[in-house]
């Protein structure tokens, strides 16, 4: 029986690296890469992947859900971050309702992600809740 070999590749595009140094920068970049037609329709979670200098490596759509929630698989989040050798990440999800107040589920998943990333030496910089009109930053509100 022949087993498939797992392949890992890493090809950063050094010419297009963008520095993301605060929640407003993250919000603007992510909003520019979000399908505006679904922002108020269905909840999604994206992971912003950054190197040690907070330069953008990529944005990965982790999950898409319904109007009131989306599933977050922390193992998948970590696998994506590790594969691209991210040193820092930010997670971003939208609230189709337009309400920027974090839910109990938002707070719980943030805690779970923070604990998991600490185990693999990845820094969770922020968790943003976004709408078309603004954002809520867990980091800016001292919730990380």
VOPAGU-2260 file (C-alpha; in pm, 1 decimal, decimal comma):
REM VOPAGU-2260
SITE   aa  ch    i         X         Y         Z
SITE  UNK   A    0       0,0       0,0       0,0
SITE  UNK   A    1     142,0     334,5    -105,5
SITE  UNK   A    2      68,6     632,9     116,1
SITE  UNK   A    3      26,0     980,0     -24,5
SITE  UNK   A    4     291,5    1225,3      82,6
SITE  UNK   A    5     176,3    1552,0     234,6
SITE  UNK   A    6     308,6    1847,2      40,3
SITE  UNK   A    7     372,5    2185,6     196,9
SITE  UNK   A    8     461,1    2488,5     -10,7
SITE  UNK   A    9     530,2    2848,7      73,5
SITE  UNK   A   10     567,1    3112,8    -194,5
SITE  UNK   A   11     532,2    3463,5     -52,8
SITE  UNK   A   12     484,1    3746,6    -298,4
SITE  UNK   A   13     730,7    3997,5    -154,7
SITE  UNK   A   14     633,0    4266,4    -404,5
SITE  UNK   A   15     278,6    4301,2    -271,7
SITE  UNK   A   16     327,6    4291,6     103,9
SITE  UNK   A   17     108,4    4541,9     287,6
SITE  UNK   A   18     168,1    4635,7     651,3
SITE  UNK   A   19    -134,3    4606,6     879,4
SITE  UNK   A   20     -50,7    4781,8    1205,1
SITE  UNK   A   21    -390,7    4848,3    1360,1
SITE  UNK   A   22    -757,4    4749,5    1354,8
SITE  UNK   A   23    -852,5    5020,4    1105,0
SITE  UNK   A   24    -594,3    4893,5     853,7
SITE  UNK   A   25    -721,7    4537,5     896,4
SITE  UNK   A   26   -1083,9    4651,7     853,4
SITE  UNK   A   27   -1012,2    4843,9     532,8
SITE  UNK   A   28    -812,7    4561,9     371,9
SITE  UNK   A   29   -1063,0    4292,7     465,7
SITE  UNK   A   30   -1364,7    4500,9     362,5
SITE  UNK   A   31   -1197,9    4557,9      25,7
SITE  UNK   A   32   -1170,3    4179,5     -13,9
SITE  UNK   A   33   -1524,8    4095,6     101,5
SITE  UNK   A   34   -1817,0    4025,1    -130,2
SITE  UNK   A   35   -2036,7    4326,6     -52,0
SITE  UNK   A   36   -2340,7    4131,5    -174,1
SITE  UNK   A   37   -2311,2    3887,7     115,9
SITE  UNK   A   38   -2197,0    4125,7     390,9
SITE  UNK   A   39   -2555,5    4180,3     509,3
SITE  UNK   A   40   -2681,4    3838,4     397,5
SITE  UNK   A   41   -2475,8    3566,4     560,5
SITE  UNK   A   42   -2214,7    3546,0     831,0
SITE  UNK   A   43   -1858,1    3460,7     727,0
SITE  UNK   A   44   -1527,9    3421,1     910,8
SITE  UNK   A   45   -1197,1    3515,9     749,8
SITE  UNK   A   46    -842,5    3480,3     877,1
SITE  UNK   A   47    -588,6    3754,0     803,8
SITE  UNK   A   48    -243,3    3597,1     787,8
SITE  UNK   A   49      59,4    3811,8     869,9
SITE  UNK   A   50     432,6    3766,4     904,0
SITE  UNK   A   51     634,1    3881,4    1205,7
SITE  UNK   A   52     648,0    4237,8    1063,6
SITE  UNK   A   53     265,5    4250,5    1031,5
SITE  UNK   A   54     290,3    4228,4     653,9
SITE  UNK   A   55     -10,6    4068,5     487,6
SITE  UNK   A   56      54,7    3717,1     359,4
SITE  UNK   A   57    -305,3    3650,7     263,4
SITE  UNK   A   58    -669,6    3635,7     365,4
SITE  UNK   A   59    -841,0    3299,3     394,1
SITE  UNK   A   60   -1218,5    3247,6     405,2
SITE  UNK   A   61   -1252,1    3002,9     692,2
SITE  UNK   A   62   -1628,9    2955,2     687,7
SITE  UNK   A   63   -1961,5    3074,5     552,7
SITE  UNK   A   64   -2279,0    3027,1     750,4
SITE  UNK   A   65   -2630,5    3158,2     772,2
SITE  UNK   A   66   -2787,1    3483,7     877,2
SITE  UNK   A   67   -2710,3    3438,7    1245,8
SITE  UNK   A   68   -2389,3    3239,4    1269,2
SITE  UNK   A   69   -2106,3    3042,6    1112,8
SITE  UNK   A   70   -1901,6    2745,8    1229,8
SITE  UNK   A   71   -1536,6    2801,8    1317,9
SITE  UNK   A   72   -1304,4    2501,8    1301,2
SITE  UNK   A   73    -997,8    2600,9    1503,9
SITE  UNK   A   74    -796,4    2306,9    1363,5
SITE  UNK   A   75    -854,7    2433,2    1010,1
SITE  UNK   A   76    -765,5    2788,9    1115,0
SITE  UNK   A   77    -437,5    2667,4    1266,7
SITE  UNK   A   78    -357,0    2447,5     967,5
SITE  UNK   A   79    -389,7    2743,4     730,1
SITE  UNK   A   80    -181,2    2971,3     953,8
SITE  UNK   A   81      90,3    2709,2     997,9
SITE  UNK   A   82     104,2    2619,4     629,2
SITE  UNK   A   83     178,9    2978,3     529,5
SITE  UNK   A   84     414,7    3020,4     827,5
SITE  UNK   A   85     213,2    3309,3     970,9
SITE  UNK   A   86     351,6    3462,1    1289,0
SITE  UNK   A   87      45,9    3677,3    1355,3
SITE  UNK   A   88    -320,6    3645,3    1263,6
SITE  UNK   A   89    -640,0    3841,5    1297,2
SITE  UNK   A   90    -983,3    3687,1    1262,1
SITE  UNK   A   91   -1268,8    3882,5    1112,2
SITE  UNK   A   92   -1635,7    3802,7    1083,8
SITE  UNK   A   93   -1940,8    4000,1     984,7
SITE  UNK   A   94   -2274,3    4051,6    1155,3
SITE  UNK   A   95   -2541,4    4066,7     883,5
SITE  UNK   A   96   -2775,2    4234,5    1134,8
SITE  UNK   A   97   -2546,6    4538,5    1145,3
SITE  UNK   A   98   -2508,5    4504,3    1524,4
SITE  UNK   A   99   -2142,4    4537,3    1625,9
SITE  UNK   A  100   -2188,6    4408,6    1982,0
SITE  UNK   A  101   -2002,7    4077,8    2037,3
SITE  UNK   A  102   -2226,0    3783,0    2124,7
SITE  UNK   A  103   -2139,9    3525,0    2391,4
SITE  UNK   A  104   -2043,5    3289,9    2102,7
SITE  UNK   A  105   -1808,4    3558,8    1962,6
SITE  UNK   A  106   -1638,2    3598,3    2299,4
SITE  UNK   A  107   -1609,7    3221,6    2350,0
SITE  UNK   A  108   -1456,8    3152,1    2007,0
SITE  UNK   A  109   -1209,8    3437,7    2053,4
SITE  UNK   A  110   -1092,8    3281,3    2379,6
SITE  UNK   A  111   -1065,6    2938,9    2213,9
SITE  UNK   A  112    -866,8    3076,0    1917,1
SITE  UNK   A  113    -635,8    3274,0    2147,2
SITE  UNK   A  114    -557,0    2964,4    2354,8
SITE  UNK   A  115    -496,2    2752,3    2045,0
SITE  UNK   A  116    -268,8    3004,6    1874,7
SITE  UNK   A  117     -61,8    3047,5    2189,8
SITE  UNK   A  118      16,7    2674,0    2178,3
SITE  UNK   A  119     182,2    2708,9    1836,6
SITE  UNK   A  120     349,3    3047,5    1895,9
SITE  UNK   A  121     116,2    3246,6    1671,4
SITE  UNK   A  122      -2,7    3582,5    1802,5
SITE  UNK   A  123    -374,1    3660,1    1772,6
SITE  UNK   A  124    -358,4    4034,4    1706,4
SITE  UNK   A  125    -730,8    4101,2    1688,5
SITE  UNK   A  126   -1081,3    3975,3    1626,3
SITE  UNK   A  127   -1293,6    4218,6    1429,3
SITE  UNK   A  128   -1668,3    4213,5    1388,5
SITE  UNK   A  129   -1752,0    4409,3    1076,3
SITE  UNK   A  130   -2047,3    4566,4     899,6
SITE  UNK   A  131   -2059,1    4790,2     595,2
SITE  UNK   A  132   -2062,2    5091,6     828,6
SITE  UNK   A  133   -1792,2    5005,6    1079,7
SITE  UNK   A  134   -1623,2    4751,7    1301,9
SITE  UNK   A  135   -1570,6    4635,3    1658,6
SITE  UNK   A  136   -1215,1    4542,4    1761,1
SITE  UNK   A  137   -1161,2    4303,2    2051,9
SITE  UNK   A  138    -803,4    4436,9    2084,2
SITE  UNK   A  139    -909,1    4802,8    2089,0
SITE  UNK   A  140   -1163,4    4722,7    2363,4
SITE  UNK   A  141    -912,4    4530,8    2576,6
SITE  UNK   A  142   -1086,0    4197,1    2520,1
SITE  UNK   A  143    -776,9    4002,4    2411,0
